[in-house]
Amino acid sequence: MAASVAAAVGGLRRAIRRSPPWRGPSRRPLSSAPPPAQASAVRDAFLSFFRDRHGHRLVPSASVRPRGDPSLLFVNAGMNQFKPIFLGTVDPRSEMAGFRRVANSQKCVRAGGSHNDLEDVGRDLSHHTFFEMLGNWAFGGEYFKEEACSMAWELLTQVYGIPEDRLWVSYFGGDPKAGLDPDLESRDIWLSLGVPASRVLSFGPQENFWEMGDTGPCGPCTEIHYDLAGGMGAPQLVELWNLVFMQHNREADGSLQPLPQRHVDTGMGLERLVAVLQGRRSTYDTDLFSPLLNAIHQGCGAPPYSGRVGAADEGRIDMAYRVVADHIRTLSVCIADGVSPGMSGAPLVLRRILRRAVRFSTEVLQAPPGFLGSLVPVVVETLPCYLLQGDTYPELQKNSAQIANLVSEDEAAFLASLQRGRRIIDRTLRRLGPSDVFPADVAWSLSMSGDLGLPLDLVELMLEEKGVQLDSAGLARLAEEEAQHRARQAEPVEEQGLRLNIHALGELQRRGLPPTDDSPKYNYCLRPSGGYEFGTCEAQVLQLYTEDGTAVASVGEGQRCGILLDRTNFYAEQGGQASDRGYLVRVGQQDVLFPVARAQVCGGFILHEAVAPECLKVGDAVQLHVDKAPLTPKQLQAVESTVQEAVRQDEAVYMEEVALAHTAHVPGLRCLDEVYPDPVRVVSVGVPVAQALDPASQAALQTSVELCCGTHLLRTGAVGDLVIVGERQLTKGTTRLLAITGEQAQQAREVGQSLAQEVEAATERLSRGSRDVVEAQQLSKDMGRLTDAVDTAVMPQWQRRELQATLKVLQRRANTAIRKLEIRQAAQKAQELLQRHPEGSLIVDTVSTESLSVLVKVVRQLCEQVPSTSVLLLSPQPLGHVLCACQVAQSATPAFTAEAWALAVCSHMGGKAWGSPVVAQGTGSTADLEAALSTARAYALNQL
């Protein structure tokens, strides 16, 4: 027995570190009961279990494009969207702040960054770049270990019917170095649920202690594993479900402190679960992938997929099948969520994924051009629509052709680059001697970092096929030089500033302090002169913090501190907008200014960062003043014009080393806050250095004179052209301008002119008006896309600011037009319904409209015209989706509420609802609309 347990421990340890390579389909059924026939049933069973049996709120999958989290390229786990709750920074006024127990299926991408499975995909039978993560969460101690383990065991054994003797569990065995005891509570819970002690194993922090990052919430985890062997030989364990119990916080010094609130975070990969339930040893053998693999076989004519790996996979045919099937799923989901192949960050990773798929489809499977794009409709059919509704494309089903076109265009571009690359290699080889290595600079120019964008491993493979060796050392040197160049060019990392940590936030919440009232930030107006006038705001100091986040009752002179007030008119940095700057004064002491460098929001509390000129105490009354904006568009044009004039003058640039003391009193000399060498290098434009440094001369006030050791142009005319393309306010009265020169400047002007023409065309479209709501909504979306283009384009900054102002006005006009059309359409549909329902206290019917907003307006107009009537309307949409809106007559409340009515109907359709006792709305999906209407009528009649 001891030997078998030891063998099991070894197997489990290997399974935890890396899942075993699955070799083929299992011949033994996993349960005597028939498993769920389809992956969709497995997913639905998970969500229904937590919603219906255990009262969890179902939340939609977040986009795979992370929102406000620069640490991630893609969303790679179900917990990503809930990080503000774990970190304690969630805005108390947000919907998320009300989450207590939730469940969902999250679309995840693990490619690039610290979680990168890209190069493993295809080599074995289990890795994927895109997968679904099933998860349930409990926040703020809603429930903890006992409930989480019991729910997981109940779902796996009673709902899915997995035999208990096929399941093993692991728990945290402690870490003496960190002073952490074993998680005996989890162990005892599993034993009480009937898991034999021989299958309850303990492991250390590497396997069973989960951490979000170097700092932040963390805690022990317990994992449920499935034995593929099923008692036939040594256990073959694969992880099914990880249950994390967040109860500690990793501090900056590495120590662990208890969290103010405990949370449960669980995750289970759908693909692996489906493989287990369908009796397969490979996720690629499930119905999540079989339609794609069949489509690949039909489209390229390669031998059928047979699930081979390694040396058994001759010609890497099956590997190519897996690569193409996985990558087209990833591409479809990412593009639907607004991430397109590009040149940096997540778009660059997606570009590599697409090109890897093209290589395997064309070179291994011999697929015809455009083949990848033809697989997009198959992805649409195999994935649930709710996973494929991203922020950029409301429904992938409606945009599959657009995604397929994008994939096909990039595929064609890559194949063209491949042909050019082959010609360059052949031409280079003709110049080489028999023993020469292939030049590193040529290979670099062919690579993703160079001109053609070919993966380096592909370049090496092409050379290997010709029997030529690459200059690897030279290539490594070029890569290092490129990395150093990028490091020099990179913007310096901005100091994060003072923040409220999770313990400080917990203490504020424990004291019952309300979130900072920042409504005064909207108290500003436009003066006749064109400038903005910001109103003042009086507030009280609630708490002060030192630089290390310690709460104190007072701060002294020269101390950098965080100031928490009960209200503020400062905009705190969020949503892509930088924070306001300004100052505050104590009421009654207007001559002492506390300059505020930034304002940051943490969990609904706004912290003002300042350096105190003298003592400030908790309880002091203060008055806040916001600085005015940076530069106006006309000022930007004036700066640009001044520089362009200097360029046209083609003035000489003089450089000379002089004694540092000679520069001390030169008027207009620009010195940075740093230590300069002696002698120091002086650069002067258009005026000799000696003349510029002459104390009797005013020349330094008329030109640019700097202390600088940089390598400068010798004449200003070499600049060619200059365009200011960005700006950033550094301190009060100081703005950093970002400019480009030469050919890039000319290109920026062309981009600006093109966008200006698009804005002009949009203005004309808006002036012509829209025929219906759909056309008006499309115009509004086009305005939004144009606004995004103007915001991000490399173009003249003065022009960007002007176009942004124009587009803001146009967007308001477009939204007003939509509202008017919706009201008109709603009035027409309301009259039609009144003719069908001339009398009675209840109207339950269907209305044809594509907009939930219109549906709500129809309901409202009906109730305004017949106040004694309660109304519920359903509107069928494509693919079985249904919109719902209702309003209850005032005389019927409180016994009969709109929110409960909508919830009853939408729950019947497997959807959700929200609203108030009087007005509510929701969504769902059903193929039997009459049954939903009957449910609505029956519920209302029962309440009335």
N, C-alpha and C positions, 0 to 999 in steps of 0.2 A: 504493500500500500504506500509506504514512504517513498519507494522508488517511482511509483506511478505519479504521485503528487509532485515529486521533484521534476519529473519529465514534463508534467503539465505546466509547472511554474516556468520552466525554460521555454516551453512553447508559447506560453502567454507573453513572456517578456519579449520574445522575438516578434510576436504578433503586434504588441503594443508599439514597438519601434518601427516596424514596417510590415504591412500586411503581406502574407505569403503570396507568391505568384500563383494565381489560380490557373490550372492547366486545362480544364475542360468542364463540360456540363456534368452536374451530379446525376448519378443514376438512382439515388435513394431519395424518396420523397421526404420532406421535412416535417410533415404532419399527417396524421391519419385523416384529418378534416381537409376538404378541398381548399387550397389557398386562394386568395383573391385573384380573380382572373386577369386583372389589368393593373398597371401601375397607378392609374387614376383612382381605382378603388382603394388601393393602399393609402394613397395620399388623403383621399376623402375620409377614410376610416380614422386616420390620425386626427384630422381637424375636428371631425364630428365627435370623437371620443372626448377631447378636451373641452369642446364647447358644450356639448349636451350633458355629459356625465359630470363634469367638474367645473362648469361655469366659467370657462376661459373666454376672453374676448378674442375673436379672430382679427388679426391685423394684416393688411396687404403686404406682399413682399416689397421691400425697398428696391429702388433702382440699383443696378450693379455699379452705377457711377456714384462714388461716395459723395455725400453732401457735407461740406464743412469739415472734412477730415483729411488734411493733406498728408497724413501718415500712410494712407492707403491708395493704391492704384485702382483697385476694384474692391467692391464689397465681397469679403471672403468668408463670412460667417453670419449666422443668424443674429448674433448679438450686436453687430455693428451699429444698427440703427437705434439701439437702446443704450449706447455708450453714455449719452447725457444723464440717464437715470443712474447708471453705475457710478459715474463720476460726481454725481450730485449737482450737476450744472443745468439740469433741465429747468426750463422756465416754468414756475408754478402756475402760470396762466395758460400754458399750452395744453393741448389734448393729451399729450404723452404723460404729463404730470399726473393724470388721473388713472394711468394704467396700474393695475394691481396683479392680475393674472391674465396672460395673453398667450396665444399660440399662433404659429404660421408656418408656411413653407417658403423659405427664402432662396432666391436664385443667387448663386455664388460663383465667382470666378477666381481660380487660383492660378495665376500666371503673372510672373514678374513679382518683384518685392520679396519679402521673407517667405511667403507661402507660394512656391513656384513649382507646379507639377508639369510644366510645358514639355520639357525634354523627356519626361517619363511616359507621356501619353503615347500609346501605340506599342511600347516595348513590353508591357504586361497586359493583364486582362482586367485591371481595376482602376487605373489612374484616369482622371478627367480634368480638363481645364474648367469646364462648366458642370455644376451639379446643383441639386436642390437639397437644402438643409431643413429638415423637419425639426421644430423646436417648441418647447414650452417654457414660460418664464413666470416667476413670482417675484414681485418687487416689494421692498420695504417690509420683509418678513410676513407677507401674505400667507405663505406656507414655506416649509423648509425641508429638511432631509427626509423625515418619515413619509410625508405626503408625496414628495417627488419620487422616491423609490417605489412606493406602493403603486402610484399611478403608472409608472413605467412597467413594472412587473405585470400589472393587470392588463395593460394594453398588449404587451408582447405575448403573454400566455393565454389570456382569455379572449381577446378580440382577434388577434392574428393567429392564435392557435399554435404557437411555437412550443414544442415539447420542452418542459422545464429541464429535462436532463440534457438538453443541448445548450443550455445557457450557463455561463460562468460570469463571475463578477470580480472586480478588483477594487480596492479602497486604499486610501493614503495611510502608509505605515509609519508616518512621522519623519521628522528630520531633526536629530539631536543638535546639529550645528546651528540650526536656526531657532532652536528652542521650541519646536512644534511637536506636540504629542500625536500619537496615532489617532486616526479618526475611528475610534472604536464605536461611536454612535452609528455610523454608516454600516460597519461590520455587523453590529447587533440587529440592525433593521433587516438586513438581508437574511440573517439566520432566522429571524422571527417570521419572515415570509416563506420559509421552507427551503432556502437554498442550503445544500449540505456544506458543512465547514470545509470539506475537501475542494469545493469549487468556489470558495471565498478567499481570495488571495490578496496579500498586502504588498505594496510597492512604494518606492521612495518618491521624492519630489519630481524627478525627471518624467515619471509616468503618470503620477496621480496628484500633482499639485499644479493648478492652472493659474497663469498670470497674464494679464492684459498686455503688459509691456514692462519696461524697466521700472516704472513706478505705476501706482494705481491699484484698483481693486483686484483681489486675487483670493484663492482659497482652495481647499482640498476638492478633489473630484472623485467620483466613483464611476466605473465603466462597466457596461454590460457587453459581454463577448459571446459569439456564437461558434459552436464547435462543428466545423464542416465534416469531421470524420464520423461523428455520431456514434462513438463507441467502437468503431472499427479501426483499431490501431491507436497510435498516439494522437492526442487532441490536435486539431488544426484550427486555431482560434483566430477569428477576425472580429475587430471592434464593431459593435452595432451602435451603441448609444453612450454618450458621455454626459454625466450629470455633474455640473459644477456648482459648488456651494460657496458663494462669495461672502466671506466673513472677515477678511483681513484687508489692510491697505499697505502696499509696499511704499514706504517713504523714500524721499530722495537720498537719505543716508543708508538705505538698504534694510532698515529695520522694518518690522511688521507691527502694525497697530490695528486694534479692532475697528471695524467699520461702524459708523453711526447707525446704518441700516443694513440688514442682510438680504441677499438676493439669491434666487435660483436661476441658473442659465443652463439649458440642456440643448444638445444637438445630435441629430441622427441623420446620416446621409440616406436620402430616398433611394438612390440607385442601388446601394448595397443591401438595403432592407428588401427591396423588390427582388433582387437576385436570390436572397435567402428564401423568401416566401414563394418564389416561382421554381424553387429547386434547381437553381443555376449556380455554377461556381464562378461565372463571369458576369459582370454587369452588362457587357456587350451582348449577352445571349438573352436579355430580357426584352419585353415589348417596348421599352423605352428606346431601344436601338435597332431592333430587327427591321422595322420599316425603312430606316435609313440605309442599313446594310443591303437590303434588297434593292433599294433604289440605286445605290452605287453599282451593284452588280448589273442591273438592267441598263444603266447609263454608260458604262465603260466597257462592258464585255469581258472583264477579267474573270478568272475562275471564281466560283462562289466562295463566300467567306466560310472558313472552317475552324477558326479559333486557335490557330497555331501561334507559338511564340519561339523566340530564340533561334537556334540552329534548325529546328524543325520547320520554321517558316521560310521556305526557300523563296528567294527573290523578294522577301519582305512584303509579300502580297497582303497577308492578313494584318500586318502592322499598318500598312497603308490604309486599309479599310477602317481600322480603329482611329487613325489620325484624322482622316477626312470626316468620319461620322462625328467625332468629338468636336473638331474645330468648327464645322459648319453650325453646330448648335451654339457654340460660344459666339461666333460672329453674328448670328441672327439676333441673339438676345442682347448683345452689347450694342449693336447698331440700333435696335429698337429702343434702347435706353439712352441713345444720344452719343455713344462713343464710336467714332468712325476711325478707320485706319489713318494714322498720321505719322508725325516725325518726332514726337517726344512724349514722355510719360505713358499713360495708358493707351493713347492712340498708337504709339510706336509698338507697344507689346501686341496690340491687335493686328498691326501691320505684319509683324513677324508670324503671328498665328496664321493669318491668311496666306502668306507666302510659303509657310511650311506645308499648309494644306495643298496649295497649288503644286508644289514640288512632288509630293507623294501621289497626287491624282494624275498628273501628266507624265511623270517619269516612271512611276511604278505601275500604276493602273492603266496607263496609256489612254487617259480620258480625253475627250475632244475639248476644244476651247469652249469656254462658257459653261462647263459642266458643273462647277461649284454653285453658281447662281441657280442652276436648275434644281438644286436640293433644298432651297429655302422653303418652297411650299410643303415639302415633306416635314420639315421642322415645325412648321405652323400646325400641321395636323397632329404631330406627336406630343407637343407640349401644350399644357392647358393655357387658355387665352389669358387668364389673370396673371400668369408669369410673364406674358409677352406684351404687357401694356406699360410701356415706359413713358417718361415725361415728354420725350421728343415726339414719339408716335403714339397717339392714344390707343390704336389697335394695330398690332402687327399684321392681322389679317387684311386690313385695308392698305397696308404699305409693303406687303411682301414683294411686290414687283419692284418697288423702289429699292429695297434692300438687295434683291437679287441683282439689279442693275449695278448697284455700287460694288458688290462683290465681283461681278463680271468685268467691270471697268478696271478694277485694281488687278484682277487676274490677267487681263490683256496687257496692262502696263508692265507687270512683272515678267510675262513671257517675252515681251519685246526687249526688256532689259537683259533677259537671259540670252537672247540671240546676240545682242550687242556685246555682252560679256564674253561669249564664245569667240566672236570675231577679234576682240581685243587680246584675248589669251593666245589665239592662233598667231596673230601679228607679232606679239611679244616673243613667242617661242621661236619664230623664224630668226629673230635677232640673237638668240642665246646660243652659247656653245653647248656641247654634249654634257659637260659636267657642271654647268651653271645652275644655280637655284633661281626660282622664279622671284623677280624683284618684289620686295615688300610694298613699295609705294604704288605699284600697279595693282596688287591685290587689294590694298587699302582703298584705292579709287573705285574698285568694283564693289566694295562691301557696303553694308548698311550705313556705315559712317562716312562713306564716300559719295560718289556720284550716282551709281546705278542701283544701290540698295539691294545687293545680293547678300544673303547670309554668308558669313565667312566659312562656315563648314561646307557650304555648297561650293564655294570657290576652291577649297582644298580638295573636295571630291572630284571636281572637274579636272584639276591638275593631276590628281592621283590616277584618274583614268588615262591620262596621257603619259604617265610614268615620270612626272616632273615633281621635284620637291620644292616646297615653299620656304622662303627665307623667314622662318618662324621667329628668330631672334629680332630681325628687323621689324617684323610686324608687331611684336610685343613692345618694341621701343616706340613705334608710331602710336600705339594705343596709349602708352604712358604719357607721351607728349600731348595727345588729344585730351586726356583726363586732366593734365595740369593746365592746359589752355582753358578748358571749361571751368575749372576751379577759379582761375583768375578772372574769367568773364562773369562768373556768377554774381548775382546781387548778394551783398553781405546779409547774413541771416539777421533779421530784425530781432532786437531784444524782446522777449516775450512780455516783460513788464510784470507788475505785481498782480497776483491773482488770489482769489479765495480758494483754499484747498478744501478737500472733502470734509475735513474736521471742522473748519471754520464755518462752512455752510451748514453742517449738521448742528452746530451750536446756535447759529442764528435761527434755524427752524425750531430748535428746542425752546428758544426764548419766545417763539411766536411772533417774530418780527415780520411784517408784511413785505412783499417785494417792493423795490424802489419805484415810486411813482415817477415815470419819465414822460408823462403826457405833455408837460410844458415844452418838450423839445419841438413840438409843432407850433409853438407860439412865435411866429415870425411873419414879417410882411415885406412887400416890395415897395421901396420909396420911389417917388416921382423921378429921382435922379437915376434910377436903375439899380441901386445897391439894395442890399437886404438889411432890414432892421430886426435884431433879435431881442425879444423881451427878456428882462431880468427875472430871476427866480430866487425866492427866499426859501431856505431849508435849514434843517437842524442836523448837526453831526450826531449820528447814532453810534458809530464805532470807528476806531482808528487802528491801523495795522502797520507794523514795521516791515522792512524789506523782506524778512524771512517769513512773513505771514502771521506773526504773533499779534494777538489782539491786545491793545494797550488803551489806557484812559486818556493819554495825552502824548503829543510829540513836541520836540524842541527845535530850536533854530538849526537850520541846515539839514534836517533829517528828511530823507526820502521816505514817503509814507503813502498808504492807501487810505482814502477817506470815504466812508460809507454814510450817505445822507438819506433822509426820508423821501426826498424828491429831488429831481434834477431836470435841467433843460439841455443837458449835453447828450448828443447822440453817441451811444456806446457802440464800439466796433462790432459789426455783425452784418450778415447778408452781403458781403463784398464791399460795404461802405466803411471807409475809415472813420475813426472816432473824431468827434469835435475836440478842439483845443480851446483854451481860454484861461480864465483865472477866477478865483473866488476871494471875497473879502469878508471879514467879520462885520456883522451889522453894527453900525455906529463907529467903525474904524476903517474908513474907506481908503486910507493912505497906505495900508499894508496889503500887498497883493500876494496870494498863494497861486503861482502858475500851475495850471493843470495840463500835463503833457498828453494824457490820454484817458479815456474812460472805457472800461471793459465790463461786460455783463457776465455774471456767474450765477446760475441758478435763479435768475430774476432779480438779483441784487447788483447794483451798478457801483463799481469801485472806481474812484477818481484818483489818479496817480499824480502826486505833487511833491515838491520840495518845500518844506515849511520855512518861511523867512523868520518866523518866531513861533512861540508856543501856541498850540491849538488843542482844545480839549473836547471830549465828548460832552454834548449838551450845548456847545456853542451854536449860536444862530449865524448863518452865513448867507451871502448873496452871490449868485453865480452869474458870470458873464461869458458868452461864447464869442470867440474870435470870428471876424468876418471871413468870407471865402478868400482863396488864393488869387490867382490872376484871372482877369476877364479875357474873353476871346480877343478883344481889340488889343489888350496889353500883350497877349501872346503873339499876335501878328506883329506888333511893334518890335518885340524882342527879336523875332525871326528876321524882320526886315533889316534891323540894325546889323545883325551878323552877316546877312546876305550882302549888304553894302560893303562890309569889310572884305568879304570874299571877292566882290567885283573889283575892289581897289587893288587886289593882288599885292598887299603890303608885305614887306620883309618881316620875318620873325627873328628877333635878336636874342641871343643867349650868352650869359657871361657869369662867371663865378666871382663873387665879391664878398667882402667881410660882412658877417652877419650884423655887426653894429651899424653899418651904413644903411641898412634897410629899415631900421627901427622907426624912423620918423617920416617915411615917405608917404605923402597924402594919397589915399585911395588904394594903397597896396593891400592885396587880399592875402591874409595869413590864416591858416587853419590851426586848430588847437592841437598842435603836435610839436615835437622837438625837432629843430632844424640843425643841420650840420654847419660848421663854421670853417672855411667859407661856404656860402650857400649859393646855389645856382638860381639866377634871376632870368625870367623869360618875359620879353616885352614885345608887343605887336606894333609895328610901324614906327617905333621910336627907339633909338639906340639906348642901351641899358644905362650908360653914363648919364645921358640927358634925362632919362626917366627918374634916376636917383638923385638928381641935383635938387637940393632943398629949395632953391630959388625958383625951380621950374614947376609949372602946373601940368606938365605933359602926362604924368601918371594918372591924373584925373580924367584925361581925354582918351585913354586907351586901356587895353588889358595888360596889367603887370602882375606877375605871380612869382612866388617862390616855388619852384618845381624841378624835380630831377627827371621828369619824363622825357621821352623822345618825341619832339614836336616837329610839325611841318616847317619847312624853311620859308614858305610864302603862303599867305592866306588863300591865294587863288587855287592852290592845290586841293582845297576842300571841295571845289566844284559846285556844290549845292548843299543846302542844309534845311532840314525840316524838323520842327519840334513835334515829337509824337507822344509825349507823356509828361506828367508833372506830379509832384508829390510835395506836400507841405511838410517841412522838417520841424520848424519851430515858428513861433509867431513872427510874421514878416519875412520868413525865409522859405523859398520854394525851390526844390530841385527840379530842373528841367531835363528831360531825356530827349536827345536829338540824334538823327542819323544823317549821313552825308552821302555825297556822290550819287551813284546810280540808284542806291536804295532810297535816297531822298526823292528822286524823280518818280520811282515806282510808288512811293507813298502818296505823292500828289495825284498820280493816276488813279490809285485806289480811292482817294478822297473824292475825286471828280466823279468816278463811277457811282459811288454811294450817294453822292449828292443828286445825281440823275435818278437813281432809284427812289430816293425820298421825294423828288419832284413828281415822279410817275405815281407814287403812292398817294400823293396829295391830290392829283387829278382823279385817281380812282375814287377817292373818298368824296370828292366834290360831285362826282356823277351819281353817287348814292348806290344803294344795294337793293336788289329786287326782293330778297327774302332773307330770313335769319341765317340760313346756311352760308350764303354769299357774304353777309356782313361778318359772321364769325370767322370765315376764311380770311377776310381782309384784316381783321383784328390780329389773327395769328401771323399773317404776313408782316404786319407792323412790328409784332414782337420779335420775329426772326430778323427783321431789318435792324431793330434796335440792338439786338445781340451782335450783329455784324459790325455796326458802328462802334459799339462799346469795345470790341476786341481787335478791330482792324489796325494795322500799322498805317496811320494817315496823319495829316496835319492836326495837331491838337486843337487849334482854334476852330477848325472846321468840324471836328468831332463834337466840340461843345455846342456849336450852332445847330448841327444836325440833331443832337440829343434833345435840345430844347424844342426844335420843330417836331420831332417824333413824339415827345411827351404830349404836346398839344393834339397831334393827330390821333394818338392812342385814346386820349379822352374823348375826342369826337367820334371815333369808331365805336367805343364802348357805349356812348350815348345813343348812337344809331342802332346798335344791337338792342338796347333796352326799349327803344321806341317800337322797333319791329316786333319784338317779343310781346309787348303790351298789345299791339294791334292784332297779332296772330292769336294771342290768348283770348282777346275779346271775341273774335270770330268763332273760336272753338267753344267758348263758354255759351254763346248764343245757340250753337248747334246742339249742345248738351241740354240746354233748357227746353228746347223744342222736343227733345226725346224724353225728358223727365219733367213734364209740366207741373207735377204736384208730388207731395210726399216729403218726408223729413230725411230721406237718405238717397244719395246718388253714388252708385258704384258702377264704373264704366271704364272703357278704354279710349285713349286719345292717341292719334298719330302725331308724334313730334320727336325730333332728334335731341331735344334739349330738356334737361331736368328743370332748368330755370323757367322755360315756357310752361311746363307742366304745373309747376308751383303757382305761376301767375294765373293759369286757368282755374285752378282750385280756389285761389284767393278771390277772383272776380265772381265766381259762382256764389261763394259765401257772402260776398258783399251785396249781391243782388237778391239772394234768398238767405237772410241771416239765420233762419231757423233750421237750415238744412246742413247735415254733415256730409262731406264729400270725400271720396277716395277714388283716385284715377290711376290707371296703369297704362304704360306706353311701351309696346313691344319694340325691341331693337334687334339688329342683326345677331345671328348666332345664339338666339334664345335668351339674350339679356332682356331685362325688364326694368323700367323706371317706375317709381311709385311716389305719389304725393297725396297728402290728405289734410283735412282741416275739420275740426269738430265744432259744432255749434256751441256757442257760449252757454246756452241753457242746458246742454248735456253734460258739461263738466261739473264736478271733478270725477264723477263715477266713470265717465267715458273719456279717455284721453287719446289724442292723436298719436303720441309717441308709442303707446302700447298697441294701438290699432295697426300702425305701420310695421311695428316689430312682428306682430302676429302674421301679417301677410308676407313680409319679406323673409322671415324665418321659414315659412312654408316653401318659399322659393330658394332656400339655401343662401340667402343674402343677409344684409344688415340694414338697420334703420337708425335714424337719429332725429332729434327735434325737441319739441316742447309739448306740454299738455294740449295746446290748441292747434299747432301746426307741426307737421313732421314730413319727412321724405326718406327714401331709401332705394335700394337696388337689389336685384336678385336675378335668377336664371330659371326658366321653366319652359318646357315644351307644351304644357297644358295651361293655357291662360285662363280658360273657363274655371278650372279648379281653384286658381288663385282668386278669381273674382268671387267664387262661391265662399271661399274662406273669409274674404273681406265682408261680404254681406252677412254671413252667419255670425261673425264676431260682433259686428255693429248691432245687429238685431238683438243679440244676447245682452249687450250692454245697455241698449236703449229700452 
